[in-house]
Structures are given as C-alpha cells and as structure tokens.
Amino acid sequence: MTDLDFSLAAQSHSRRFVLRAGGGALAIAVAGPALLRPYAALADTVPVEELMKAGDLTDMAIGPVEAKVVIVEYASMTCGHCARFHVDVYPKLKAKYIDTGKVRFIMREFPLDNRAAAASMLARCAGAGKDFPLVSVLFERQEDWAFVKGSPVDAMFELAKQAGFTREAFDTCLKDNALFDKIKVQRERAASVFGVNSTPTFFINGERLKGGGTIEEFEKIIDPILAKG
C-alpha cells in the first residue's frame, strides 16, 4: 500500500488509513460506506435545534454559549479555501464578533482526505484551549504538510509539538480508532442532514452563508441579527 493510500470516494468495502512513519505505520481501520457522496444541496436554512444537536464529538467552540449569533463551520484541514478563511478572515471575525461576546464560533470536521482526517484528530487530541491554536498553525503551514510528496508525518509532528505533543502522544492520537470513527460520523451527518458537499460551509443561526466567506458576507448576515436587540 502506498503512503496515505485511503480514498474517501472509494467503493464501499473495508479500507485502511495509513500514515507511514519511519519503519512503522500509524494505521486506523475503516469500514463501511464511502464518506464522500454526491449529496444535493438542501435548503438555504436548516433548523437550528437540529444543527446544534449534540453528537458523539464535543464541539470545538470559541465564544460565549449565550451569544446571540452562532456560526458553524464545516471545514477540511487540507482545503485551500478553508486555509484562506482561517488565515485572512477568521482573525477579523474573531476580533469584531467573537472576542466581544457577540458570536460563538464552532468548527466541525469535514475531512476531504486522510491527511485532513489526521490533522483534525491532532487538533482534537490537543485538548481545549490548544485545539484552535493548532488548527491555526496547521492552516498557516498547510503547504508544509498537506500537499508534500511522501509521508507528511514528520512535518505534522513538528507542528504538533507546538501544542505540546510528545512523539508518543502524537502516535497514540493517530491510532485512535474511536476518534476517527466519530469524525467520520460527523462528516456523514453533515452531508446527509445539512447538505454539506464542499468546504468551507458556514451556517449562521442556521442560515447557509453563500459566497466565499469574506468578512463583508459575514457582516451582511450578522449585523442585522445583532441590530434587532
């Protein structure tokens, strides 16, 4: 099997997700239907109570629980558009709305490939308070690990060390079958229930954001909600 030989669009049969590191391998067994399926887009709005329903994964969230506006992003760590959002737009969104207590921001994993799944797992394993900073680093340095030829493991570990990972903790995280399965289930639910079929996809109080995710597009939806008092 070649390095990172795992297709989310493969036929429905047992597969293995492999990250080769030196002489060993970090492997996650995967079974069941393919993750990537051609779902048609659903309505422009989705029920907030359904969107916010608790799943097996605790949401990676920042901002007050009582915020009037909740943004849910479905993102893939290897998505270039997601990286541009997190590097260029998210800091402005955070400064204007999240840090001021007006918005709660939730990021949910929608991995488009196995490297994205691995990066999402590392963010989860980093723990609360370190998850978003690691996500930011992984997006900022996306070119260093997401698209390189050969194994990305060493490059990913160098970035993970900034969140306090030891090599043992890093290896253990990428062998966590239960965590991988939960991310897979979350991705499947996003596609089947909410019609997510590309990344990034944003919902603002249940309303699907159309466009490229510029700060102006967010302001156009958020500001009228806040103005209502």
N, C-alpha and C positions, 0 to 999 in steps of 0.2 A: 504494500500500500504506500502510495506517495505521501509526502508530508502534507498534513491538513487535508486529507482526502475525504471530505464529507460534504455532500451536496444537499442543501435544504430543498432542492427541487427534484431529488431523486425519486425513483419508484418506491412504492410502499413495501419495504422489507427491512430486516434488521441491518443496522449500519453501525460503524464505529467512528467516533470523533477522536482523532489522534493528533496530538502535538508532540513532535519528537524533540527531545532534549538530550543532546549528547548520545550516549549509548542506550538510554532508556526511552520510555514513552509515557506521556500522560494521556490516559485513554478514558473516554466516557462512553458507555454503551448507550445506544439509542435504538428504540424500537417503536414501531407504529407508523402512522401515515406521514407522508412528507409534510414539512411545515409550510412551505411556500405554495399557495394555491391561488388560482385566479378568481378571487372574490370580487364581485362587483361592488362599487362604492354604494353605501347606504345613504340615508337621509343626511341633510346638512346639519341636523341637530340630533343628538342622542339623549335619552333620559339620564339626567344627572345621577339619580339614585342607582341606576344600572352601571354607569361609568365608575361610580365611587364604591361599588360593592366590593367588600373585602375578598381577597383571594388568598392563595397559599403564600404569596410573597408580600411582605410588608412593603408599602410604597416607599421609594426613595423620594423624600419630600423636603422642601425648604420653604419657610414662611409660616405664618400663624395658621393654626387649624381653623380659627374663626374668621379668616379672611373672606371678604365678600366675593372675591373672584378666585376661581381655581383653574389653573392651566394644567392640562395633562398632555405630556408629550410622549409619543411613541417613537423611539429612535434606535438606530443601529450604530454601533460603535465604529463600523467601517464605512459608514455613509458620509460622503464628502459634503453633502448639503447639511447634514447634522453637525459636522465639524465646523462649518462656516457659521451656522447659527450659534453654536456654543462659544466660539471664539469672538465673533463680531457683534452678535445681537444680544445674547444672554446677559453679558455684563451690564448693558444699558437697561434691560428689562429688570434685572436684579436691583440695580441702584434706584430706579424710578418707582418700582412697584413692590418688589419682594422685601427689600430692606426697610421700606416704610410701612410694612404691615398690611398693605392693600391686596396683595396677591399671595396665594400659596401655589408653588410650582412642584409638580410631580413628574418625574421622569420614569417611564416604563420601557423595559427592554423589548425590542422587536428585531432581533438579530437577523441579518440577511445572509450570513455565512458563519462558518465555525470560528473564525478569528473574532468576529463581533461577539459571539456567544462567550468565548473565553474572556474577552475584555469585560463583558457585563458581569461575569462570575467574579472576577477580581474586584470590581467595584463593590459588589455585594459583600464579599469576604472582608473588604477593608473596614466595614462597620460604619455605624452612624457617625457623622462628623468628618469622616475621611472619604466617604463614597463620592460626594460631589467634587471635592478637590481632585480625586484620582480620575474621575470622568473628565474633568477639565484638562488635566495633563495628557490623558490618552488622546483626546481630541486635538489638542495643540500639537502633539507629536505623532499624529496619525500616520504621516508619511514614513516614520521610522519603523513602524511595526506592521501596519495593516496591508501594505502593498509590496513589501520586500519579497524577493525570491528566497526560497528555502525557509528554514524554520524561523518564526518570529519570537520564539520562546525567550531567548536571552535578552532581546530588546524589550520585551514586555516585562521581564523581571527587573530590568534596570529602572523602568518607570514605576513598577510596583513597590520597589524599595523606598520610594519617596513617601509612600503611605505606611511604611513600617513593616513591610513583608520581609520575612526571612525566606531562604530558599525552601525550607521545609513547609512553611505556611503557604507559599506560592504553589508548590507541587500538590499539597493537600487540597487546596481550593480547586484546582483544575481537575481533580479526580472526584469531585463531589457530585455523584450521580443525581442525588435528590435535588440539589440546587439547579442543575441543568434541566431536569425534568420540569421543575416549577417555572423556569424561564420559558421553556417550550410551551407549556400550557398557557401561560400568559400571552404569548405570541399568537397562539391559535385562537384564543378568545378574542383578542383584538381584531383579528381578521374576520372571524365568523360572526361576531356580535356587532362590532362597530364599523366593519367595512374598511379597516386599515389595510392598505395594499401598497403603501410606499412610505418612505421615511425622509424627513420627519413629518409626522402627522400630529397636529395640535387640536385639542378641544378646549374651548374657553367657556366655562359654565355649560358644557355640553354642546356648544356651537363649534362646528368644524371650521378651522381657520383656512381660508383659501388664499393661495399665493405662496410666495417664497419664504414667509416668516420674517419679514422686516419689522423693525420696531414700529414703523408707521402703521403696518397692518394690525399689530397687536393693539396699538393705541386706539385705532378706529373701533375696536370691539370693547376694549376695557374701559375707556374713559366714559362712554355713555352709561355703563353699568354703575360706575362709581358716582356719576353725577346724580343718579336717582336718589342717593342718600340712604 
